[in-house]
Amino acid sequence: MPLLSAFMTAREDLAGARAAWAASAEPVTPLAKQDTSPRILTHGLLGERFPSRRQRAAAIADLPYLRSSDFAELRRDRGQDFLYVRKPGLYLGGYFGDRASRARTGLTFLWHPDAGTIICGVNNNNHACWSTVFPGQVPDSNGSLPATYFHGAPGGREWTGGRPPPPSASGTATRTSPRTC
């Protein structure tokens, strides 16, 4: 998949790092055994298919949040909703619906084009997540979090994904209780 090139090392950079390592006279520090199987290497791909710097730069430029500064996307899969909203001054992501893993539900990240990632929730942690905390110190993100999405003012038209309807005079998407976006 060409877009994966954005998240890989460019082959020229990898070759440079390998050449620098091979030319170094520094001793190699042995790695400590971790909780992994030595057979993990057998699960790797045969051969290396790293992108060139040019291919990697093109893939980065084609990432949706860099390619466009204004979109809303809702992806649904087996009771889980993944919401992405990009506006000129921010990029916001959220995971709502049925919680099927240790991942925390709710708003997951907030990115700013100049500041970078401002907020990032982590998994399996009740203290490093973006949540509403209920009595008893229980965050709403520690469980399923159903959501309904609307376009326009409160009580506007429900949005179930795809291209959002054109903006109305009343504004943009809003959020109402319980956990609606």
GIUR-V925740 format. One record per backbone hydrogen bond with DSSP energy under -1.0 kcal/mol. NH is the residue of the N-H (numbers start at 0). CO is the residue of the C=O. If there is no record, write none. Layout:
{{NH	CO} {NH	CO}}
This chain:
{{3	0} {4	1} {5	2} {6	3} {7	4} {10	50} {13	9} {14	10} {15	11} {16	12} {17	13} {18	14} {19	15} {20	16} {21	17} {22	18} {35	33} {39	36} {41	38} {42	39} {43	40} {55	51} {56	52} {57	53} {58	54} {59	55} {60	56} {61	57} {62	59} {65	62} {66	62} {67	63} {70	85} {72	83} {74	81} {76	79} {79	76} {80	95} {81	74} {82	93} {83	72} {84	91} {85	70} {86	89} {89	86} {90	110} {91	84} {92	108} {93	82} {94	105} {95	80} {96	144} {97	78} {104	140} {105	94} {107	92} {108	92} {109	118} {110	90} {111	115} {115	111} {117	109} {118	109} {120	107} {121	127} {123	101} {133	137} {136	133} {139	131} {141	138} {144	96} {150	156} {155	152} {158	148} {170	167} {179	175} {180	147}}
